Amino acid sequence: MYDRDPYTFANNDLIPKPILDVITGILKSWDMAETDYRYIDMFQPDGILHVAPEPSSGREAMKSLHDNLIHPQNGPLVDLQHYLDRVFLMPGNTGGKTEVVFTGKLDNFLANGEKVTTDFATWVILSESQEVKGALRADLVRVFSDCSALFGAIEKMMSATNGANGAGGTKA
């Protein structure tokens, strides 16, 4: 999709490396269908990931969200690939917190082989780690995206699967 590594922003050189490390640490691990769960380590223990209609608070909730959404055989998503566009460091550092907003695209691969690409913007609040002195960790990652096409494709896929498994049907 781009002429650069998908986890490299067009303005990567303007952002401090510790901030980039948190963002890419989350996304690279999250994009794995069979994740290594390293994305969890990029959050504070009580961090919030708000990517679904309801936020996932704490590491176990984040892990459950990933496992129920992305699975290489069961889906509904079997794979993901983020492509990063630009990142914006917000001015000031209120209360020891650093805020960034970044944009990009996300390829969502469904269990039926369909690919749905969505645009997104993400707001991240970072602070010094409660566990690793001097490291940054995410307090909040809030994703904004119009997922109507993705949810529609998932619903259609699930309806087709359920219809094939209904009375007299066979699984496709």
Secondary structure as UniProt FT lines:
FT   TURN            6..7
FT   TURN            10..11
FT   HELIX           12..14
FT   HELIX           17..30
FT   TURN            33..34
FT   HELIX           38..42
FT   STRAND          43..50
FT   STRAND          56..57
FT   HELIX           59..69
FT   TURN            72..74
FT   STRAND          77..89
FT   HELIX           94..96
FT   STRAND          98..110
FT   TURN            111..112
FT   STRAND          115..128
FT   TURN            133..134
FT   STRAND          136..145
FT   HELIX           148..164
FT   TURN            167..168
//
